[in-house]
């Protein structure tokens, strides 16, 4: 056995600690731009400046990468509203939701949620999580309104309150129609109030 005279064996290329978040970022970007079918691991690797092997060491398939990217994309901070009235709460939430739906990124996210939820159960679970967080905040808003003495019907359903607005966004995205404008928030709030307030009290 020959001596190595203190020469250390060569090591592989050091891991890039920023590679994973960079890969996720570009996977999100390409998903929004092209959808799942148009996104390729090759394109993500090129955009992120890494080799395909670097991606496959972290995600075994394109499906798993897309699922993680969706989870990052829809990790939204959903704003609460506590204005002192249920009408004020709804108005504030609707204006934020309409501003999002009318943004380029918002429209792309809605289209992506629809297509991916139909393609992959993991993506559907991510989207359900967003809706469930909004439903919980709506339930809390109804409880506060009842505690203030507002005439909230016993049948007021926070699930339907969230789903009907989400349904409007999905239908508009699927049919290519413009989203409701931010200025329409008051009329949309009126529709919801007619469903949840007991005007006979």
Secondary structure in CASP SS format (residue, H / E / C, confidence):
PFRMAT SS
TARGET T0000
AUTHOR 0000-0000-0000
METHOD secondary structure of the structure
MODEL  1
X C 1.00
X C 1.00
X C 1.00
X C 1.00
X C 1.00
X C 1.00
X C 1.00
X C 1.00
X C 1.00
X C 1.00
X C 1.00
X C 1.00
X C 1.00
X C 1.00
X C 1.00
X C 1.00
X C 1.00
X C 1.00
X H 1.00
X H 1.00
X H 1.00
X H 1.00
X H 1.00
X H 1.00
X H 1.00
X H 1.00
X H 1.00
X H 1.00
X H 1.00
X H 1.00
X H 1.00
X H 1.00
X H 1.00
X H 1.00
X H 1.00
X H 1.00
X H 1.00
X H 1.00
X C 1.00
X C 1.00
X H 1.00
X H 1.00
X H 1.00
X H 1.00
X H 1.00
X H 1.00
X H 1.00
X H 1.00
X C 1.00
X C 1.00
X C 1.00
X H 1.00
X H 1.00
X H 1.00
X H 1.00
X H 1.00
X H 1.00
X H 1.00
X C 1.00
X C 1.00
X C 1.00
X H 1.00
X H 1.00
X H 1.00
X H 1.00
X H 1.00
X H 1.00
X H 1.00
X H 1.00
X H 1.00
X H 1.00
X H 1.00
X H 1.00
X C 1.00
X C 1.00
X C 1.00
X C 1.00
X C 1.00
X C 1.00
X C 1.00
X C 1.00
X C 1.00
X C 1.00
X C 1.00
X C 1.00
X H 1.00
X H 1.00
X H 1.00
X H 1.00
X H 1.00
X H 1.00
X H 1.00
X H 1.00
X H 1.00
X H 1.00
X H 1.00
X H 1.00
X H 1.00
X H 1.00
X H 1.00
X H 1.00
X C 1.00
X C 1.00
X H 1.00
X H 1.00
X H 1.00
X H 1.00
X H 1.00
X H 1.00
X H 1.00
X H 1.00
X H 1.00
X H 1.00
X H 1.00
X H 1.00
X H 1.00
X H 1.00
X H 1.00
X H 1.00
X C 1.00
X H 1.00
X H 1.00
X H 1.00
X H 1.00
X H 1.00
X H 1.00
X H 1.00
X H 1.00
X H 1.00
X H 1.00
X H 1.00
X H 1.00
X H 1.00
X H 1.00
X H 1.00
X H 1.00
X H 1.00
X H 1.00
X H 1.00
X H 1.00
X H 1.00
X H 1.00
X H 1.00
X H 1.00
X H 1.00
X H 1.00
X H 1.00
X H 1.00
X C 1.00
X C 1.00
X C 1.00
X E 1.00
X C 1.00
X C 1.00
X C 1.00
X C 1.00
X C 1.00
X H 1.00
X H 1.00
X H 1.00
X H 1.00
X H 1.00
X H 1.00
X H 1.00
X H 1.00
X H 1.00
X H 1.00
X H 1.00
X H 1.00
X H 1.00
X H 1.00
X H 1.00
X H 1.00
X H 1.00
X H 1.00
X C 1.00
X C 1.00
X C 1.00
X C 1.00
X C 1.00
X C 1.00
X H 1.00
X H 1.00
X H 1.00
X H 1.00
X H 1.00
X H 1.00
X H 1.00
X H 1.00
X H 1.00
X H 1.00
X H 1.00
X H 1.00
X H 1.00
X H 1.00
X H 1.00
X E 1.00
X C 1.00
X C 1.00
X C 1.00
X C 1.00
END
